[in-house]
Amino acid sequence: MIHQATTGFSYSFEIYRKAIHLACLAIPMAYLYLDYEWILILTGSLLALALVTEILRLSMQRAGRVFLTFFGAMLRPGENRSITAATYLFLSCFLCVLLFHKYVAIFALAGFIAGDGMAGLVGKPFGRTPLFNKSAEGFLSCLITVLVMALFFPVLPLLVKLTGALLISVMEVIPMHTNDNIRVPLIAGSMMELLYIIGLKDLSSAEMGLWI
């Protein structure tokens, strides 16, 4: 998430959180090599495990204490009594794989994970220019990160990638009630998917092979 630096901000805590967040890049990267069925099983299993863990820790005090013992250091204030950001991210991964074409899903997830991670590492400690309740520095770091990723992701049309990069960055900075781990990849991915489908319809059969 993209925030301004605040009093009492712990950069070491943010690095710890974002390192775990960036490790989730393994999921969209795995999709480059796995078939649809296998990646759906993988993301579905991660989501199921996360949901079972959430139910147990929120409904049983003993399970909650065990969870806090192992994972309490990585929770933000309030997450000990609500669904964690990690569970929302696993839900996003599952839904993006389920709903979008392969490379749209990969770019939407990888772009969000990388952009969000860099935005937090830059915007929280160094953000000085307010943008909504976050910072322009965080927004720009997110946008630049996703645009750089687009350069090394040639399998999608340029318009689809640029739209995704812009939406990921804009949706990150706009304050909304929904968790950004679920909101950003799905909104950006939906628009990318729409442009992708429109592009497919406008191609001949020969061109379609190159597009996909």
Beta strands, then each sheet from edge to edge (+ up, - down):
strand 1: 130-131
strand 2: 134-135
sheet 1: 1+ 2-
end
